[in-house]
């Protein structure tokens, strides 16, 4: 009876560790899930920043002017740019 119990315990242990959806695959899946959750949170933050910038570009004339000057080097007529580089 004792050998039967021991062999059954060994079989169950091998089954849990070796099969495709065993304990090892569970922990791999758990790590993948946690990485995906972190990536999702980062992407949500980026999306919110883009939405905020989009809202500012639609509604705030001062922000539009700031972006146009900094990113596209727009200037007003008769304006002189002095570069200190």
MMTF fields as JSON, N, C-alpha, C and O atoms, coordinates in Angstrom:
{
  "mmtfVersion": "1.0.0",
  "mmtfProducer": "UNKNOWN",
  "numBonds": 339,
  "numAtoms": 340,
  "numGroups": 85,
  "numChains": 1,
  "numModels": 1,
  "chainsPerModel": [1],
  "groupsPerChain": [85],
  "chainIdList": ["A"],
  "bondAtomList": [4, 2, 8, 6, 12, 10, 16, 14, 20, 18, 24, 22, 28, 26, 32, 30, 36, 34, 40, 38, 44, 42, 48, 46, 52, 50, 56, 54, 60, 58, 64, 62, 68, 66, 72, 70, 76, 74, 80, 78, 84, 82, 88, 86, 92, 90, 96, 94, 100, 98, 104, 102, 108, 106, 112, 110, 116, 114, 120, 118, 124, 122, 128, 126, 132, 130, 136, 134, 140, 138, 144, 142, 148, 146, 152, 150, 156, 154, 160, 158, 164, 162, 168, 166, 172, 170, 176, 174, 180, 178, 184, 182, 188, 186, 192, 190, 196, 194, 200, 198, 204, 202, 208, 206, 212, 210, 216, 214, 220, 218, 224, 222, 228, 226, 232, 230, 236, 234, 240, 238, 244, 242, 248, 246, 252, 250, 256, 254, 260, 258, 264, 262, 268, 266, 272, 270, 276, 274, 280, 278, 284, 282, 288, 286, 292, 290, 296, 294, 300, 298, 304, 302, 308, 306, 312, 310, 316, 314, 320, 318, 324, 322, 328, 326, 332, 330, 336, 334],
  "bondOrderList": [1, 1, 1, 1, 1, 1, 1, 1, 1, 1, 1, 1, 1, 1, 1, 1, 1, 1, 1, 1, 1, 1, 1, 1, 1, 1, 1, 1, 1, 1, 1, 1, 1, 1, 1, 1, 1, 1, 1, 1, 1, 1, 1, 1, 1, 1, 1, 1, 1, 1, 1, 1, 1, 1, 1, 1, 1, 1, 1, 1, 1, 1, 1, 1, 1, 1, 1, 1, 1, 1, 1, 1, 1, 1, 1, 1, 1, 1, 1, 1, 1, 1, 1, 1],
  "groupList": [{"groupName": "UNK", "atomNameList": ["N", "CA", "C", "O"], "elementList": ["N", "C", "C", "O"], "formalChargeList": [0, 0, 0, 0], "bondAtomList": [1, 0, 2, 1, 3, 2], "bondOrderList": [1, 1, 2], "singleLetterCode": "X", "chemCompType": "L-PEPTIDE LINKING"}],
  "groupTypeList": [0, 0, 0, 0, 0, 0, 0, 0, 0, 0, 0, 0, 0, 0, 0, 0, 0, 0, 0, 0, 0, 0, 0, 0, 0, 0, 0, 0, 0, 0, 0, 0, 0, 0, 0, 0, 0, 0, 0, 0, 0, 0, 0, 0, 0, 0, 0, 0, 0, 0, 0, 0, 0, 0, 0, 0, 0, 0, 0, 0, 0, 0, 0, 0, 0, 0, 0, 0, 0, 0, 0, 0, 0, 0, 0, 0, 0, 0, 0, 0, 0, 0, 0, 0, 0],
  "groupIdList": [1, 2, 3, 4, 5, 6, 7, 8, 9, 10, 11, 12, 13, 14, 15, 16, 17, 18, 19, 20, 21, 22, 23, 24, 25, 26, 27, 28, 29, 30, 31, 32, 33, 34, 35, 36, 37, 38, 39, 40, 41, 42, 43, 44, 45, 46, 47, 48, 49, 50, 51, 52, 53, 54, 55, 56, 57, 58, 59, 60, 61, 62, 63, 64, 65, 66, 67, 68, 69, 70, 71, 72, 73, 74, 75, 76, 77, 78, 79, 80, 81, 82, 83, 84, 85],
  "secStructList": [7, 2, 2, 2, 2, 2, 2, 2, 2, 2, 2, 2, 2, 2, 2, 2, 2, 2, 1, 6, 6, 1, 2, 2, 2, 2, 2, 2, 2, 2, 2, 2, 2, 2, 2, 2, 2, 2, 2, 2, 2, 2, 2, 2, 2, 2, 2, 2, 2, 2, 2, 2, 2, 2, 2, 2, 2, 2, 2, 7, 2, 2, 2, 2, 2, 2, 2, 2, 2, 2, 2, 2, 7, 7, 7, 7, 6, 6, 7, 7, 7, 7, 7, 7, 7],
  "xCoordList": [0.822, 0.0, 0.868, 0.546, 1.968, 2.851, 3.53, 3.692, 3.929, 4.548, 3.558, 3.919, 2.31, 1.264, 1.062, 0.952, 1.013, 0.849, 2.042, 1.863, 3.247, 4.456, 4.526, 4.873, 4.207, 4.234, 3.133, 3.345, 1.994, 0.922, 1.336, 1.051, 2.001, 2.476, 3.524, 3.518, 4.414, 5.425, 4.762, 5.144, 3.794, 3.084, 2.358, 2.402, 1.705, 0.992, 1.975, 1.702, 3.115, 4.133, 4.669, 4.765, 5.017, 5.48, 4.403, 4.699, 3.178, 2.076, 1.93, 1.734, 2.026, 1.866, 3.014, 2.807, 4.217, 5.36, 5.614, 6.135, 5.269, 5.642, 4.553, 4.875, 3.327, 2.264, 2.25, 2.862, 1.559, 1.573, 0.992, 1.453, 0.034, -0.548, -0.236, -1.098, 0.983, 1.419, 1.868, 1.617, 2.53, 2.949, 3.986, 3.93, 4.925, 5.961, 5.341, 5.7, 4.422, 3.751, 2.88, 2.727, 2.313, 1.511, 2.366, 1.944, 3.551, 4.41, 4.947, 5.111, 5.22, 5.623, 4.487, 4.703, 3.296, 2.136, 1.885, 1.491, 2.11, 1.914, 2.914, 2.553, 4.183, 5.193, 4.827, 4.946, 4.388, 3.983, 2.814, 2.777, 1.87, 0.707, 1.133, 0.649, 2.037, 2.49, 3.236, 3.073, 4.045, 4.739, 3.745, 3.916, 2.715, 1.701, 0.899, 0.525, 0.634, -0.086, 0.756, 0.231, 2.058, 2.943, 2.988, 2.917, 3.104, 3.142, 1.828, 1.826, 0.722, -0.592, -0.689, -1.195, -0.205, -0.251, 0.61, 0.214, 1.786, 2.641, 1.977, 2.027, 1.362, 0.681, -0.517, -0.798, -1.228, -2.346, -1.866, -2.529, -0.694, -0.138, 0.249, -0.012, 0.871, 1.237, -0.003, -0.022, -1.03, -2.278, -2.899, -3.387, -2.885, -3.454, -2.654, -3.236, -1.319, -0.487, -0.788, -0.848, -0.977, -1.303, -2.676, -2.869, -3.629, -4.966, -4.907, -5.566, -4.111, -3.983, -3.353, -3.806, -2.305, -1.665, -2.616, -2.637, -3.393, -4.368, -5.414, -5.799, -5.869, -6.862, -6.267, -6.931, -5.0, -4.355, -4.187, -4.393, -3.819, -3.642, -4.957, -4.966, -6.056, -7.355, -7.868, -8.563, -7.541, -8.224, -7.336, -7.866, -6.032, -5.177, -4.254, -3.319, -4.528, -3.751, -2.307, -1.405, -2.08, -0.711, 0.114, 1.297, -0.501, 0.208, 0.511, 1.58, -0.428, -0.204, 0.995, 1.849, 1.055, 2.18, 3.489, 4.505, 3.479, 4.676, 5.187, 6.384, 4.281, 4.672, 5.195, 6.197, 4.519, 4.947, 6.343, 7.15, 6.632, 7.943, 9.031, 10.114, 8.752, 9.778, 10.036, 11.187, 8.983, 9.159, 9.315, 10.005, 8.682, 8.696, 9.44, 9.498, 10.012, 10.831, 10.097, 10.683, 8.814, 8.062, 8.412, 8.66, 8.425, 8.674, 7.651, 7.05, 7.466, 6.6, 7.361, 8.592, 6.641, 7.339, 8.15, 7.718, 9.307, 10.225, 10.779, 11.241, 10.743, 11.299, 12.685, 12.895, 13.615, 14.984, 15.26, 14.914, 15.883, 16.23, 17.723, 18.545, 18.062, 19.45, 19.748, 19.135, 20.681, 21.053, 22.32, 23.295, 22.316, 23.466, 24.28, 25.04, 24.14, 24.894, 26.219, 26.966],
  "yCoordList": [-1.194, 0.0, 1.261, 2.254, 1.198, 2.341, 2.62, 3.778, 1.557, 1.728, 2.293, 3.099, 1.862, 2.366, 3.869, 4.622, 4.297, 5.718, 6.518, 7.592, 6.019, 6.711, 6.807, 7.859, 5.735, 5.766, 6.691, 7.388, 6.703, 7.622, 9.07, 9.916, 9.366, 10.709, 11.14, 12.286, 10.233, 10.536, 10.792, 11.724, 9.992, 10.187, 11.528, 12.231, 11.875, 13.158, 14.323, 15.313, 14.206, 15.253, 15.417, 16.536, 14.305, 14.376, 14.961, 15.764, 14.567, 15.05, 16.573, 17.268, 17.078, 18.516, 19.323, 20.448, 18.768, 19.52, 19.349, 20.266, 18.225, 17.928, 18.288, 18.676, 18.178, 18.422, 19.875, 20.741, 20.139, 21.446, 22.564, 23.702, 22.284, 23.319, 23.028, 23.167, 22.631, 22.312, 23.545, 24.677, 23.311, 24.391, 25.293, 26.514, 24.704, 25.496, 26.44, 27.617, 25.943, 26.8, 27.85, 28.96, 27.504, 28.464, 29.661, 30.804, 29.419, 30.517, 31.314, 32.53, 30.646, 31.382, 32.292, 33.451, 31.748, 32.545, 33.697, 34.784, 33.468, 34.524, 35.65, 36.823, 35.305, 36.33, 37.113, 38.338, 36.416, 37.085, 38.024, 39.138, 37.577, 38.393, 39.666, 40.752, 39.54, 40.71, 41.682, 42.895, 41.178, 42.048, 42.765, 43.948, 42.065, 42.689, 43.748, 44.768, 43.519, 44.509, 45.776, 46.885, 45.616, 46.769, 47.528, 48.757, 46.801, 47.44, 48.159, 49.248, 47.554, 48.18, 49.488, 50.483, 49.488, 50.716, 51.813, 52.979, 51.447, 52.431, 52.996, 54.201, 52.127, 52.582, 53.461, 54.418, 53.15, 53.998, 55.391, 56.388, 55.454, 56.755, 57.542, 58.743, 56.873, 57.542, 58.029, 59.137, 57.198, 57.581, 58.799, 59.7, 58.832, 59.979, 61.247, 62.318, 61.135, 62.302, 62.8, 64.007, 61.879, 62.269, 62.917, 63.892, 62.384, 62.996, 64.403, 65.313, 64.584, 65.915, 66.899, 68.036, 66.451, 67.327, 67.651, 68.778, 66.675, 66.887, 67.911, 68.782, 67.801, 68.752, 70.164, 71.135, 70.264, 71.577, 72.142, 73.337, 71.31, 71.794, 72.238, 73.108, 71.66, 72.07, 73.347, 74.127, 73.581, 74.633, 75.777, 76.839, 75.621, 76.621, 77.248, 76.608, 78.508, 79.195, 79.437, 79.411, 79.668, 79.878, 78.591, 78.634, 77.488, 76.199, 75.895, 75.382, 76.212, 76.015, 76.844, 76.355, 78.099, 78.96, 78.407, 78.414, 77.937, 77.376, 76.172, 76.064, 75.272, 74.079, 74.461, 73.917, 75.395, 75.816, 76.442, 76.207, 77.219, 77.858, 76.838, 76.862, 75.948, 75.018, 73.866, 73.496, 73.306, 72.111, 72.411, 71.682, 73.473, 73.752, 75.032, 75.413, 75.705, 76.902, 78.015, 78.706, 78.174, 79.262, 80.565, 80.594, 81.629, 82.96, 83.93, 83.675, 85.043, 86.096, 86.889, 86.889, 87.565, 88.419, 89.498, 90.019, 89.816, 90.825, 90.43, 91.295, 89.182, 88.706, 88.128, 87.439, 88.4, 87.954, 86.854, 86.996, 85.768, 84.682, 84.779, 84.869, 84.759, 84.772, 83.403, 83.005, 82.695, 81.364, 81.476, 82.09, 80.902, 80.978, 79.69, 79.442, 78.891, 77.618, 77.781, 76.812],
  "zCoordList": [0.0, 0.0, 0.0, -0.652, 0.741, 0.831, -0.514, -0.9, -1.229, -2.542, -3.552, -4.409, -3.44, -4.333, -4.131, -5.098, -2.875, -2.555, -3.058, -3.634, -2.854, -3.288, -4.807, -5.344, -5.495, -6.958, -7.493, -8.485, -6.865, -7.264, -7.064, -7.912, -5.961, -5.681, -6.71, -7.159, -7.081, -8.096, -9.445, -10.153, -9.802, -11.074, -11.116, -12.126, -10.039, -9.984, -10.081, -10.76, -9.406, -9.46, -10.881, -11.384, -11.525, -12.909, -13.811, -14.696, -13.593, -14.423, -14.294, -15.291, -13.075, -12.864, -13.451, -13.904, -13.451, -13.932, -15.428, -16.063, -15.997, -17.377, -18.381, -19.504, -18.035, -19.013, -19.49, -18.864, -20.589, -21.233, -20.373, -20.465, -19.574, -18.714, -17.246, -16.378, -16.987, -15.637, -14.876, -15.29, -13.765, -12.88, -13.546, -13.399, -14.274, -14.927, -15.954, -16.006, -16.763, -17.743, -17.061, -17.571, -15.918, -15.165, -14.761, -14.934, -14.228, -13.8, -14.981, -14.882, -16.091, -17.297, -17.769, -18.124, -17.763, -18.163, -17.214, -17.638, -15.938, -14.95, -15.169, -15.076, -15.461, -15.737, -17.002, -17.03, -18.033, -19.276, -19.021, -19.545, -18.223, -17.896, -17.173, -17.491, -16.203, -15.46, -16.366, -16.23, -17.282, -18.229, -19.125, -19.421, -19.557, -20.414, -19.659, -20.238, -18.387, -17.588, -17.443, -17.544, -17.207, -17.091, -18.414, -18.43, -19.513, -20.837, -21.131, -21.704, -20.74, -20.95, -20.177, -20.696, -18.934, -18.131, -18.749, -18.764, -19.26, -19.911, -21.161, -21.409, -21.94, -23.161, -22.827, -23.548, -21.74, -21.328, -20.926, -21.212, -20.252, -19.886, -21.132, -21.214, -22.103, -23.349, -24.09, -24.626, -24.117, -24.787, -24.12, -24.802, -22.788, -22.079, -22.38, -22.548, -22.449, -22.772, -24.179, -24.416, -25.108, -26.487, -26.552, -27.278, -25.802, -25.773, -25.194, -25.697, -24.13, -23.534, -24.518, -24.646, -25.21, -26.187, -27.337, -27.83, -27.758, -28.828, -28.4, -29.181, -27.156, -26.646, -26.612, -26.974, -26.168, -26.141, -27.544, -27.754, -28.5, -29.871, -30.489, -31.36, -30.056, -30.595, -29.949, -30.602, -28.675, -27.929, -27.448, -27.122, -27.386, -26.766, -27.81, -28.291, -28.153, -29.196, -28.77, -29.608, -27.495, -27.022, -27.141, -27.477, -26.873, -26.998, -28.472, -28.801, -29.338, -30.775, -31.233, -31.972, -30.791, -31.16, -30.602, -31.297, -29.38, -28.751, -29.538, -29.807, -29.904, -30.653, -32.027, -32.491, -32.676, -34.011, -33.967, -34.866, -32.955, -32.85, -32.493, -33.077, -31.544, -31.066, -32.032, -32.267, -32.584, -33.402, -34.89, -35.602, -35.357, -36.789, -37.14, -38.31, -36.136, -36.31, -37.067, -37.9, -36.764, -37.383, -36.674, -35.468, -37.447, -36.886, -37.462, -38.506, -36.764, -37.267, -38.323, -38.329, -39.216, -40.191, -39.458, -38.43, -39.991, -39.436, -38.067, -37.323, -37.734, -36.469, -36.726, -37.724, -35.845, -36.01, -34.968, -33.795, -35.417, -34.5, -34.193, -35.105, -32.929, -32.494, -31.896, -30.906, -32.493, -32.017, -31.18, -31.613, -30.009, -29.1, -29.107, -28.171, -30.113, -30.178, -30.835, -30.967]
}
